[in-house]
Amino acid sequence: MSDQWKAPRSEDESAPIGDEKSWRLLEKTLLASVQEQRRARRWGIFFKLLTFIYLFGAIFLFSPLLDMEKATTGSDSGYTAVIDVRGVIADKEAASADNIVGSLRNAFEDAKVKGVILRINSPGGSPVQSGYVFDEIRRLRGEHPDIKVYAVIADLGASGAYYIASAADQIYADKSSLVGSIGVTAAGYGFVGTMEKLGVERRAYTSGEHKAFLDPFQPQRADETEFWKGVLATTHRQFIDSVKAGRGDRLKDKEHPELFSGLIWSGEQALQLGLVDALGSSSMVARDVIGAKEMVDFTVKESPLDRFSKKFGASVADRIALWMGFQGPSLR
């Protein structure tokens, strides 16, 4: 028979094999294109981020230099240098001795500076840092007798801040400023009773009988307490001697021995006690006393990067010391 039955072919069987290979090739090509675009996009994001970090870092690093350039472009006829003593006086803080002394030296080396104002708003701080600044002011005054230094107290000029102010030629304050607090403090906590209640045993291994005398987890001994009070008394005496050297006969300490008791007074009271010379503001001193009303800021500015690093890491040791219950001698 010539007519023989044949089974019909399915769609898959009828489709050419080449078409399937073409679709697979097209699919691979599209996937490769998408992956390439993703890689390019990732690299684009990376380079944009790198550019942003570079520009941001450049601003961080060079902004203090820009501030210094602006600070030293004053009038040709001369100007008053202003240096801020703001906040706690301590190492690695804005009001550290390094920053203040650096600002002072820059001001005294500028031929256009007619006078220097220390613009003070501080509760005090480290006796060491305050002493460094006090000594440097006295030294610079001796080298440059034609440039006067004026301390102007805003809201607060206490303890270590007053230590610094007393090195100036004259001290000014507002009638409501808080001035004084000539004393020394060292504070901490004791956790002996707490440890006993919690059933925790303290184990400390030291060489030297008094090596751990400031340990907040051990009971205080009377002899060690007296020793520590002696250290504070010595620091207090050094503070008093410096203030007397700076203020001289202007202090009314003979009539008012409480001047060195750690008390604090208003600016109006401080004037009567000889702690300040007159009442006035920074602008008044620049205009009426120095005679150069234009004020140029010579304060050393920390870069944002420095402030960022300190905020997140530089103060860890201080926080640990505070948590452990010990704070060294402080003029505040």
C-alpha positions, 0 to 999 in steps of 0.5 A, spaced: 500 500 500 502 506 498 498 510 503 501 508 510 499 511 516 504 516 520 503 518 527 503 526 527 509 530 530 508 534 536 510 541 536 516 540 540 518 535 535 516 540 529 520 546 532 527 546 529 533 545 534 537 551 532 531 555 535 532 552 542 540 554 541 538 561 539 534 562 545 539 559 550 544 564 547 540 570 547 538 568 554 546 568 556 547 574 552 542 578 556 544 575 563 551 577 561 549 584 559 545 585 566 551 582 570 556 587 566 551 593 568 551 591 575 558 591 576 559 598 572 554 600 577 557 598 583 564 601 581 560 607 579 558 607 586 564 606 589 568 611 585 563 616 587 563 614 594 571 615 594 570 622 591 566 624 596 570 621 602 576 625 599 573 631 598 570 631 605 576 629 608 580 635 605 575 640 608 576 636 615 583 637 614 584 644 611 578 648 615 583 649 621 588 652 616 582 656 612 580 659 619 587 661 621 588 665 614 581 668 616 583 670 623 590 673 621 587 678 615 585 684 619 586 691 619 592 694 617 592 699 622 592 694 627 587 689 631 586 686 638 587 679 638 582 674 642 583 667 644 577 663 647 578 659 654 572 656 653 570 649 657 574 645 661 581 646 661 584 639 660 589 635 656 586 634 649 580 639 650 579 645 646 581 649 652 588 645 653 594 648 654 597 646 648 591 650 644 591 656 648 599 657 648 599 656 641 594 661 640 598 666 645 604 665 641 601 666 634 598 673 637 604 675 640 608 674 634 603 678 629 606 685 628 599 688 627 596 686 634 595 691 639 593 687 645 590 680 647 584 679 650 583 672 653 575 671 653 574 666 659 568 662 660 570 656 664 569 652 670 576 650 671 580 644 670 587 641 671 592 645 675 597 642 670 594 645 664 592 652 668 599 652 670 602 651 663 598 657 661 599 662 667 607 661 666 607 662 658 603 668 659 608 671 664 613 669 659 610 672 653 609 679 657 616 679 659 618 678 652 613 683 649 612 689 654 608 693 649 603 688 648 598 688 654 594 681 656 587 682 658 582 677 661 575 678 660 570 673 664 563 672 661 559 667 665 564 663 669 571 664 670 572 659 676 578 655 679 583 654 674 580 659 669 581 664 674 588 661 675 589 663 668 586 670 668 590 672 674 597 672 669 593 677 665 595 685 666 588 686 668 581 682 669 575 684 667 568 681 668 560 682 668 557 684 674 553 678 674 559 673 672 561 668 677 569 669 679 573 665 684 573 658 687 580 658 688 581 651 691 582 644 689 578 638 689 579 630 688 572 626 688 571 619 687 566 613 689 567 608 694 564 601 693 566 597 699 559 596 702 556 594 695 561 589 693 559 586 700 552 586 699 553 583 692 558 577 695 563 580 690 571 579 693 576 584 691 582 581 689 588 586 688 595 584 687 600 590 688 607 591 690 608 597 695 604 598 701 600 604 699 600 602 691 592 601 691 590 607 696 585 610 691 582 603 690 574 605 690 573 597 692 577 597 698 576 601 705 579 607 706 585 608 711 586 614 715 593 615 714 592 614 706 586 619 707 591 624 710 596 623 705 592 625 700 589 631 703 596 633 704 597 633 696 591 637 695 593 642 700 600 643 696 596 644 690 592 649 693 598 653 696 601 653 689 594 655 686 594 661 691 602 663 690 600 664 683 594 668 684 598 672 689 604 673 684 599 675 678 594 680 682 599 683 687 597 688 692 590 688 688 588 682 692 584 684 699 586 677 702 588 680 708 581 683 709 578 677 706 582 671 708 576 667 705 578 669 698 582 662 698 577 658 701 574 656 694 568 660 695 565 664 688 563 671 687 559 675 683 563 680 678 560 686 682 563 682 689 569 680 685 571 687 684 570 689 691 575 684 693 580 685 688 579 679 684 578 683 678 580 690 676 573 693 672 567 691 669 566 690 662 566 686 656 571 684 650 568 689 645 569 695 651 576 693 652 578 692 645 575 699 643 576 703 650 582 700 653 586 697 647 584 702 642 583 697 637 576 696 636 577 690 631 577 684 634 581 678 630 580 671 633 586 667 634 583 661 638 586 655 635 581 651 632 580 643 632 579 640 625 572 636 625 576 630 624 579 631 631 573 633 634 570 626 631 576 622 634 575 625 641 568 624 641 568 617 640 575 614 642 580 619 646 576 620 652 575 613 653 581 613 659 577 618 662 571 615 662 574 609 665 577 613 671 571 616 672 567 609 672 572 606 677 571 612 682 577 616 681 578 623 679 585 627 680 586 634 683 582 639 679 581 646 680 574 647 679 
